[in-house]
Amino acid sequence: MIRSLCLAGSLMLCLAGAAEAGEAGRHYASWRGCLDRNFALQAALTSPSLAADAALRICRETETAYLAALAASPMVDADEADQARPALVARARGWLLGRRASL
């Protein structure tokens, strides 16, 4: 579990900068854009917590594409990407809720 949390944090940090490159970076940007858009739409209709859950559910396809691109990259293997998914999603949910609180 600790390893998954560390890996998820590393995955988000290594691709969060402006120097994103390659397929994994494009998929990460697509996933974050999907989360941003859908959270904003849902937050206008419901509570922030429900909006974050809905955005994560709606953006599952782009999240899967991001994790698949990571698994195909030299950064991580498929097992590591699968193990990191719960922590990655938890961090994304926390980011959405924190972002909403700061608006």
C-alpha positions as semicolon CSV with decimal commas, in nm:
position;residue;x (nm);y (nm);z (nm)
1;M;0,000;0,000;0,000
2;I;0,278;0,246;0,091
3;R;0,457;0,159;-0,231
4;S;0,137;0,226;-0,429
5;L;0,097;0,566;-0,263
6;C;0,457;0,658;-0,338
7;L;0,426;0,537;-0,697
8;A;0,101;0,725;-0,750
9;G;0,257;1,042;-0,613
10;S;0,557;0,997;-0,837
11;L;0,340;0,937;-1,143
12;M;0,143;1,255;-1,084
13;L;0,452;1,462;-1,008
14;C;0,659;1,342;-1,299
15;L;0,389;1,428;-1,551
16;A;0,239;1,736;-1,390
17;G;0,500;1,983;-1,516
18;A;0,500;2,183;-1,835
19;A;0,767;1,956;-1,980
20;E;0,527;1,666;-2,031
21;A;0,632;1,455;-2,324
22;G;0,512;1,152;-2,509
23;E;0,193;0,955;-2,512
24;A;0,165;0,920;-2,132
25;G;0,189;1,298;-2,094
26;R;-0,083;1,356;-2,352
27;H;-0,311;1,104;-2,183
28;Y;-0,243;1,259;-1,843
29;A;-0,336;1,604;-1,976
30;S;-0,652;1,460;-2,130
31;W;-0,750;1,292;-1,802
32;R;-0,690;1,607;-1,597
33;G;-0,884;1,815;-1,849
34;C;-1,174;1,571;-1,831
35;L;-1,168;1,584;-1,450
36;D;-1,158;1,965;-1,451
37;R;-1,447;2,004;-1,694
38;N;-1,671;1,744;-1,540
39;F;-1,606;1,848;-1,183
40;A;-1,697;2,207;-1,268
41;L;-2,020;2,093;-1,433
42;Q;-2,117;1,858;-1,151
43;A;-2,021;2,101;-0,872
44;A;-2,278;2,347;-1,007
45;L;-2,545;2,082;-0,949
46;T;-2,441;1,896;-0,635
47;S;-2,200;1,884;-0,343
48;P;-1,823;1,893;-0,405
49;S;-1,782;1,535;-0,280
50;L;-2,049;1,398;-0,514
51;A;-1,912;1,614;-0,797
52;A;-1,563;1,467;-0,750
53;D;-1,701;1,112;-0,750
54;A;-1,903;1,182;-1,063
55;A;-1,606;1,339;-1,244
56;L;-1,387;1,039;-1,161
57;R;-1,659;0,802;-1,285
58;I;-1,718;0,999;-1,607
59;C;-1,344;1,025;-1,678
60;R;-1,267;0,658;-1,619
61;E;-1,199;0,600;-1,989
62;T;-0,932;0,872;-2,006
63;E;-0,785;0,750;-1,676
64;T;-0,759;0,399;-1,821
65;A;-0,588;0,534;-2,133
66;Y;-0,339;0,723;-1,914
67;L;-0,257;0,415;-1,706
68;A;-0,225;0,202;-2,021
69;A;0,018;0,455;-2,171
70;L;0,220;0,450;-1,849
71;A;0,226;0,071;-1,849
72;A;0,359;0,078;-2,205
73;S;0,627;0,332;-2,118
74;P;0,968;0,259;-1,965
75;M;0,856;0,447;-1,649
76;V;0,647;0,168;-1,493
77;D;0,522;-0,177;-1,581
78;A;0,159;-0,290;-1,606
79;D;0,151;-0,437;-1,254
80;E;0,282;-0,115;-1,102
81;A;0,025;0,091;-1,292
82;D;-0,256;-0,136;-1,169
83;Q;-0,132;-0,122;-0,812
84;A;-0,101;0,256;-0,821
85;R;-0,452;0,318;-0,955
86;P;-0,638;0,343;-0,620
87;A;-0,384;0,589;-0,479
88;L;-0,377;0,787;-0,804
89;V;-0,756;0,818;-0,802
90;A;-0,754;0,917;-0,434
91;R;-0,499;1,190;-0,505
92;A;-0,702;1,316;-0,800
93;R;-1,016;1,324;-0,584
94;G;-0,827;1,515;-0,315
95;W;-0,698;1,759;-0,575
96;L;-1,049;1,820;-0,706
97;L;-1,188;1,879;-0,357
98;G;-0,896;2,101;-0,259
99;R;-0,930;2,300;-0,577
100;R;-1,299;2,352;-0,510
101;A;-1,229;2,469;-0,156
102;S;-0,987;2,730;-0,288
103;L;-1,229;2,872;-0,548
